[in-house]
């Protein structure tokens, strides 16, 4: 018999195969978001996580309802409408059955909510990725124009951009698809560009690739086309910067009005009223210690949400313990007991010393240790 995971994977594939159009949009979003996971595997994870999420909340709801009917914590509710429940409803067995039914309803609702969230999550990643592509596309096009001005071929330009993801961010990852399709899948340049046009989440990049294909197929001037696009994208970037500065100006005026002049006026009024009567200590404390800090925090988060952010380079460090000599047997000879004990003592001290010098290295070698610390 097949393992449970393999059978469940086959069941997911059958579920997708019976109605391919149902998850077509999800498949396109996964490709556009560059998630690196197939549709079957993503749905498998979605079903498993949704089921576990629903089971967790159902169990939590059952325990909460079970504790709520204990005699020592029973809450008395006034019967406004004078409703009388049947006698069989008030029995312990019927109460347990109602708790199980309510837990089942909680399971269905929470699992379905998690399922809907995971179906929409790739579209959210797709939109975020489109924003990051549009942010650095004008720099990538300027680099393409400079290399074309120097006489470079288009595929050489795409390779150069794809190798500089630290500079061009997600735009470099998109052109890396063209290089991958031509090098490993046997596509020609036009077919690879058409595939990029179909899969990219950025409407701006889609229009650029479509116009580039038209120029290349018609034998037009690619250098002149890139020159025109560089000027257009620079004007767009300049307009976006001006719009962002205008938005920051309005936000600064709103901040001064709401969190500088407004609280100051309220504090002065409260102090004057306190001189005439009792001092409103509670109201002053709320304004000073709650309204101003919390309002400023939300304002900072709002500014961060609308800010134009540059791409950051993510670096991953991976360390592996090469156990190539793990199967080698240690043979102790007579007379070497003292040397063996010294070696064992040295190994223990060396491990402790290495942990003290680099405590996080232990989690890189064994990532499962982070689970124990988290628990």
Secondary structure, DSSP 8 states (H G I E B T S, - for coil): ---HHHHHHHHHHHHHHHTGGGGHHHHHHHHHTT----HHHHHHHHHHHHHHHHHHHHHHHHHHHHHHTSGGG------TT-----GGGGSHHHHHHHHHHHHHHHHHHHHHHHHHHHHHHHHHHHHHHHHHHHHHHHHHHHHHHHHHHTT--HHHHHHHHHT-HHHHTHHHHHHHHHHHHHHHS---HHHHHHHHHHH-S-HHHHHHHHHHHHHHHHT--HHHHHHHHHHHHHHHHHHHHHHHHHHHHHHHHHHHIIIIIHHHHHHHHHHHHHHHS---HHHHHHIIIIIHHHHHHHHHHHHHHHS----------------TTTT------TT-HHHHHHHHHHHHHHHHHHHHH-TTHHHHH-TTHHHHHH-
